[in-house]
Amino acid sequence: MRTLVLADGDLGAISDATLRVVGAAAALGQPVDVLVFDAASASAAAQVSGVARVLSASAGDADTLAPETVAAQLQTLAPQYSTILAPHRARGRAALPRAAALTGGAFLADVIALREGAQFVRGLYAGSVIATVASATTCTFATVRPTSFAPADAQGGTAEIVALEALAPFARTRLIERRAAEQSGQDLGNARVVIAGGRGLASPDNMTRLGRLADSLGAALGASRAAVDAGYAPNAAQVGQTGRSVAPDVYVAFGISGAIQHLAGMKDSKFIVAVNKDADAPIFSVADVGLVGDLFDVVGALETRVGSPASNEESRA
Ligand SMILES: Cc1cc2nc3c(=O)[nH]c(=O)nc-3n(C[C@H](O)[C@H](O)[C@H](O)COP(=O)(O)OP(=O)(O)OC[C@H]3O[C@@H](n4cnc5c(N)ncnc54)[C@H](O)[C@@H]3O)c2cc1C
């Protein structure tokens, strides 16, 4: 049997998340195929190291693809595959459970490790319990947490491209508009350094100040849910169980207590620095370096070291 990876990302490109799922799929020890929905992505996918075949599907406008259409395509392919994987992101999260329901297969979400013998490791209760689940269905569908795996090399592959028969797009719903969330600075998902702020920031202005510091350091700005709920930071900045999962080289948490739901999204970071005035804050249990003190003292000291954020603003203007 084979493993299929459902690609996601911008048209014409293979996302870093998809490369990581291809990297994850290698652990299953079977040939790995990739399914794409636009011809331009097919040639990018064919160059990915470790990919045996690229299945190039067409089902109307690739930019307005409905999850039901993707699920119908997966249903036609499922008999050839023991495992169908996708990044744990919008496309896979919407399409794979539907495909599992259509085929009577099992669906597992947010898998963090894969083992031979159809064993899938995933966190429960925001990562406080790690479960290893064996699937007994002929085809298992699983979304995979990209940050838990190293990416496959985007170059070096010579996969065959197979054009699939065109599929009628799902017609009962129609995507009218897609609007990207406003984002400034570095992309949180790809940043090597993330500077994150929590409720301890105490105001939107202070979060903006932290954002300028992040900018000066070439880092992305993250936030706790409490900070997002309080209106200090946009939804797109939220890190955690119900936000983004990140695993940068360095994660710096300012005024974040370290609730389990926040840790679920950042504890895989390679080096964690926490600044909190409460020495008992749970964030210190995952921190490589912990600073007990007022975050504004530390932010001020860093601003002095990297140059005043105000002057950086002026220099950008
Ligand atoms: C189903 C569910 C899903 C959730 N998903 C998420 C999620 O995805 N992401 C997430 O983050 N949370 C999530 N939460 C919420 C989570 O439980 C916490 O409420 C939240 O993470 C707390 O955010 P915080 O640490 O910023 O705030 P708090 O817990 O209020 O902590 C603020 C911290 O700032 C410190 N502080 C205050 N002032 C200063 C100062 N001047 N200097 C230094 N330190 C200071 C305090 O000591 C404190 O530790 C979820 C909750 C539920 C129930």
The ligand as an SDF file (V2000), in Angstrom:
LIG
                    3D

 53 58  0  0  0  0  0  0  0  0999 V2000
  -10.6820   25.3980   25.3200 C   0  0  0  0  0  0  0  0  0  0  0  0
   -9.6480   26.4450   25.6020 C   0  0  0  0  0  0  0  0  0  0  0  0
   -8.7500   26.7700   24.6090 C   0  0  0  0  0  0  0  0  0  0  0  0
   -7.7560   27.7390   24.8590 C   0  0  0  0  0  0  0  0  0  0  0  0
   -6.8680   28.0400   23.8830 N   0  0  0  0  0  0  0  0  0  0  0  0
   -5.8630   28.8900   24.1660 C   0  0  0  0  0  0  0  0  0  0  0  0
   -4.8560   29.1750   23.2010 C   0  0  0  0  0  0  0  0  0  0  0  0
   -4.8950   28.7030   22.0520 O   0  0  0  0  0  0  0  0  0  0  0  0
   -3.8560   30.0080   23.5380 N   0  0  0  0  0  0  0  0  0  0  0  0
   -3.7680   30.5830   24.7900 C   0  0  0  0  0  0  0  0  0  0  0  0
   -2.8170   31.3440   25.0240 O   0  0  0  0  0  0  0  0  0  0  0  0
   -4.7260   30.3400   25.7020 N   0  0  0  0  0  0  0  0  0  0  0  0
   -5.7700   29.5280   25.4200 C   0  0  0  0  0  0  0  0  0  0  0  0
   -6.7220   29.3270   26.3490 N   0  0  0  0  0  0  0  0  0  0  0  0
   -6.7400   30.1870   27.5440 C   0  0  0  0  0  0  0  0  0  0  0  0
   -5.7810   29.7500   28.6400 C   0  0  0  0  0  0  0  0  0  0  0  0
   -6.4270   28.8260   29.4890 O   0  0  0  0  0  0  0  0  0  0  0  0
   -5.3430   30.9750   29.4850 C   0  0  0  0  0  0  0  0  0  0  0  0
   -6.4950   31.6150   29.9950 O   0  0  0  0  0  0  0  0  0  0  0  0
   -4.5240   31.9840   28.7230 C   0  0  0  0  0  0  0  0  0  0  0  0
   -3.4670   31.3580   28.0380 O   0  0  0  0  0  0  0  0  0  0  0  0
   -3.9340   33.0000   29.7180 C   0  0  0  0  0  0  0  0  0  0  0  0
   -3.2500   33.9870   29.0070 O   0  0  0  0  0  0  0  0  0  0  0  0
   -2.1010   34.8350   29.7390 P   0  0  0  0  0  0  0  0  0  0  0  0
   -1.0500   33.9120   30.1990 O   0  0  0  0  0  0  0  0  0  0  0  0
   -1.7500   35.9360   28.8330 O   0  0  0  0  0  0  0  0  0  0  0  0
   -2.9120   35.4930   30.9510 O   0  0  0  0  0  0  0  0  0  0  0  0
   -2.8030   35.2140   32.4920 P   0  0  0  0  0  0  0  0  0  0  0  0
   -3.0150   33.7960   32.8060 O   0  0  0  0  0  0  0  0  0  0  0  0
   -3.7010   36.2120   33.1420 O   0  0  0  0  0  0  0  0  0  0  0  0
   -1.2900   35.5330   32.8480 O   0  0  0  0  0  0  0  0  0  0  0  0
   -0.7320   36.7930   32.7980 C   0  0  0  0  0  0  0  0  0  0  0  0
    0.6680   36.6630   33.3690 C   0  0  0  0  0  0  0  0  0  0  0  0
    1.3320   37.9020   33.2460 O   0  0  0  0  0  0  0  0  0  0  0  0
    2.1520   38.0630   34.4030 C   0  0  0  0  0  0  0  0  0  0  0  0
    2.3680   39.4960   34.5320 N   0  0  0  0  0  0  0  0  0  0  0  0
    1.4570   40.4900   34.7370 C   0  0  0  0  0  0  0  0  0  0  0  0
    2.0520   41.6910   34.7410 N   0  0  0  0  0  0  0  0  0  0  0  0
    3.3910   41.4650   34.5410 C   0  0  0  0  0  0  0  0  0  0  0  0
    4.5280   42.3090   34.4520 C   0  0  0  0  0  0  0  0  0  0  0  0
    4.4040   43.6400   34.5190 N   0  0  0  0  0  0  0  0  0  0  0  0
    5.7240   41.7370   34.2540 N   0  0  0  0  0  0  0  0  0  0  0  0
    5.8650   40.3820   34.1540 C   0  0  0  0  0  0  0  0  0  0  0  0
    4.8110   39.5380   34.2470 N   0  0  0  0  0  0  0  0  0  0  0  0
    3.5980   40.0820   34.4210 C   0  0  0  0  0  0  0  0  0  0  0  0
    1.3530   37.4630   35.5400 C   0  0  0  0  0  0  0  0  0  0  0  0
    2.2120   37.0830   36.6130 O   0  0  0  0  0  0  0  0  0  0  0  0
    0.7040   36.2770   34.8450 C   0  0  0  0  0  0  0  0  0  0  0  0
    1.4820   35.1050   34.9960 O   0  0  0  0  0  0  0  0  0  0  0  0
   -7.7110   28.3840   26.1270 C   0  0  0  0  0  0  0  0  0  0  0  0
   -8.6410   28.0320   27.1150 C   0  0  0  0  0  0  0  0  0  0  0  0
   -9.5920   27.0780   26.8590 C   0  0  0  0  0  0  0  0  0  0  0  0
  -10.5560   26.7160   27.9450 C   0  0  0  0  0  0  0  0  0  0  0  0
  1  2  1  0
  2  3  1  0
  2 52  2  0
  3  4  2  0
  4  5  1  0
  4 50  1  0
  5  6  2  0
  6  7  1  0
  6 13  1  0
  7  8  2  0
  7  9  1  0
  9 10  1  0
 10 11  2  0
 10 12  1  0
 12 13  2  0
 13 14  1  0
 14 15  1  0
 14 50  1  0
 15 16  1  0
 16 17  1  0
 16 18  1  0
 18 19  1  0
 18 20  1  0
 20 21  1  0
 20 22  1  0
 22 23  1  0
 23 24  1  0
 24 25  2  0
 24 26  1  0
 24 27  1  0
 27 28  1  0
 28 29  2  0
 28 30  1  0
 28 31  1  0
 31 32  1  0
 32 33  1  0
 33 34  1  0
 33 48  1  0
 34 35  1  0
 35 36  1  0
 35 46  1  0
 36 37  1  0
 36 45  1  0
 37 38  2  0
 38 39  1  0
 39 40  1  0
 39 45  2  0
 40 41  1  0
 40 42  2  0
 42 43  1  0
 43 44  2  0
 44 45  1  0
 46 47  1  0
 46 48  1  0
 48 49  1  0
 50 51  2  0
 51 52  1  0
 52 53  1  0
M  END
$$$$
